[in-house]
Amino acid sequence: MIRPFVPWPDKRLRSPAAPVEAITDDIRRLWDDMIETMDAMPGYGLAAPQIGVMLRVAVVDCSETRGQAVRMANPEILHASGQMRQHEEASPNLPGVSAVVSRPRAVTVRFLNADGVTEERDFVHLWATSVQHQVDHLDGRMYFDRLSKLKRDMLLRRAAKLGAA
C-alpha cells in the first residue's frame, strides 16, 4: 500500500523515532508498504517518520533494477569514511527543492534485518548516502540541516514560494 507523506514542517519530521523492540509481522508489512511507497516516488530510500510512523524503520534500494531493498530496523552508523561524496538530495516531505549535500562516501551500519537478526553491513556511494539520509530522518533531521544557514534559509524560502512549506 502506498502511504502518504507527512508534509514539512510537521513536527514528526523533527522528532526522533522510537526503537523497534522486535521484528513482527506489523513491521514486515510496514517495510512492504514503505518499499511500495519508495518505488512509486521513485526514490532511493524511505524512513518511517516520513509517512508518519514514529519507529526506527527504514528501507534503501539504490539498485538499477530495483527489487534489492535493504530492510533496516534501528540502523546505527558504526563507522563513516573520512572521504566525502557530494550528492543532490531531496525529500518527498518538501517537494520541489533539492540541494547538494556532502556526506561520508562509505559507512558501516548495524541494524536488525527482516529476520530479526543483528547485521553489520558496509554501504558505499549512493547506498551510503541514502542510508545516512534515512538515519537523519530517524533522528529528526532533514537533509537541509546539513547545509549552511544561508543555503538552508534560501532552500526553505524557495520551497515556500512553491507552496511546499
C-alpha positions in Angstrom: 0.0 0.0 0.0 1.4 3.4 -1.0 1.3 5.7 2.1 1.0 9.5 2.1 4.0 11.6 3.1 3.9 13.8 6.1 4.3 17.4 4.8 7.1 19.7 6.1 7.0 21.4 8.7 5.1 18.6 10.5 6.7 18.2 14.0 7.1 14.4 13.4 9.9 15.3 10.9 11.8 16.9 13.8 11.2 14.2 16.4 13.5 11.2 17.0 11.8 7.9 16.2 11.3 5.1 18.8 13.4 1.9 18.7 11.9 -1.3 17.4 11.7 -3.9 20.1 11.2 -6.9 17.8 10.6 -7.7 14.1 7.0 -8.6 13.9 4.5 -9.1 11.1 3.4 -5.5 11.5 7.0 -4.3 11.0 7.3 -6.6 7.9 4.0 -5.1 6.5 5.3 -1.6 7.2 8.5 -2.4 5.3 6.5 -3.7 2.3 4.4 -0.5 2.3 7.5 1.6 2.6 9.1 -0.2 -0.4 6.0 0.3 -2.5 5.8 4.0 -1.5 9.5 4.5 -2.2 9.3 2.8 -5.6 6.2 5.0 -6.5 8.2 8.2 -5.8 10.6 7.0 -7.2 13.3 7.3 -4.6 16.3 5.6 -3.1 15.2 5.2 0.5 12.4 5.9 2.9 12.3 6.3 6.7 9.1 5.5 8.6 8.7 9.0 10.1 8.3 10.4 6.5 5.0 8.6 6.4 4.1 9.4 10.0 5.2 6.2 11.7 7.5 7.1 14.5 9.6 3.9 14.6 13.3 3.5 13.7 12.5 1.6 10.5 14.0 2.4 7.1 14.4 0.9 3.6 17.0 1.6 1.0 17.2 0.5 -2.6 19.8 2.1 -4.9 20.0 -0.8 -7.3 19.5 -0.1 -11.0 16.9 -2.8 -11.5 15.1 -2.2 -8.1 13.9 -5.1 -6.0 17.1 -5.1 -3.9 15.7 -3.2 -1.0 17.5 -3.5 2.3 15.1 -3.5 5.2 16.5 -2.0 8.4 15.2 -1.5 12.0 17.2 0.5 14.5 20.0 1.3 12.0 23.2 2.7 13.7 26.2 4.1 11.8 29.2 2.4 13.4 31.9 3.9 11.1 32.0 6.6 8.4 34.8 7.1 6.0 36.8 10.3 6.0 36.4 10.6 2.3 33.4 12.7 1.4 31.0 12.4 -1.5 28.6 15.0 -2.8 25.1 14.2 -4.0 22.0 16.1 -4.8 19.4 15.2 -2.1 15.7 15.9 -1.8 12.7 14.7 0.2 9.1 14.0 -0.7 8.2 15.7 2.5 9.4 19.0 1.0 8.8 18.6 -2.7 10.2 20.8 -5.5 13.5 21.6 -3.9 16.9 19.9 -3.5 20.4 20.6 -2.5 23.9 19.2 -2.9 24.9 17.6 0.4 28.4 16.3 1.4 28.4 13.0 3.3 30.9 10.3 4.0 31.5 8.1 0.9 31.2 4.8 2.9 29.5 3.8 6.2 29.3 0.6 8.2 25.8 0.2 9.7 24.4 -2.2 12.3 20.7 -2.9 12.1 18.0 -5.6 12.7 17.2 -7.2 9.4 14.0 -8.8 8.2 14.8 -12.0 10.1 15.2 -10.1 13.3 19.0 -10.8 13.3 21.5 -8.1 14.0 23.5 -7.4 10.9 26.5 -5.2 10.1 26.9 -4.1 6.5 29.1 -1.7 4.6 27.5 0.7 2.2 29.3 2.8 -0.4 28.5 5.7 -2.8 24.8 6.2 -3.4 23.8 3.4 -1.0 25.9 5.1 1.8 24.3 8.5 1.0 20.8 7.1 1.2 21.4 5.2 4.4 22.8 8.3 6.1 19.8 10.3 4.8 17.4 7.8 6.3 19.2 7.7 9.7 18.9 11.5 9.7 15.1 11.2 9.3 15.0 8.7 12.2 16.9 11.2 14.3 14.5 14.0 13.5 16.8 15.7 10.9 16.3 16.8 7.3 18.9 16.8 4.6 18.9 20.6 4.5 20.0 20.7 8.2 23.4 19.7 6.8 23.6 23.0 4.7 24.9 26.3 5.9 22.3 28.6 7.5 22.3 30.8 4.4 21.7 27.9 2.0 19.1 26.3 4.2 17.2 29.6 4.5 17.3 30.0 0.7 16.0 26.5 0.2 13.2 26.9 2.6 12.2 30.3 1.1 12.2 28.7 -2.4 10.0 25.8 -1.1 7.6 28.4 0.5 7.3 30.1 -2.9 6.5 26.8 -4.5 3.8 26.3 -1.8 5.7 23.3 -0.4 6.4 24.8 3.0 
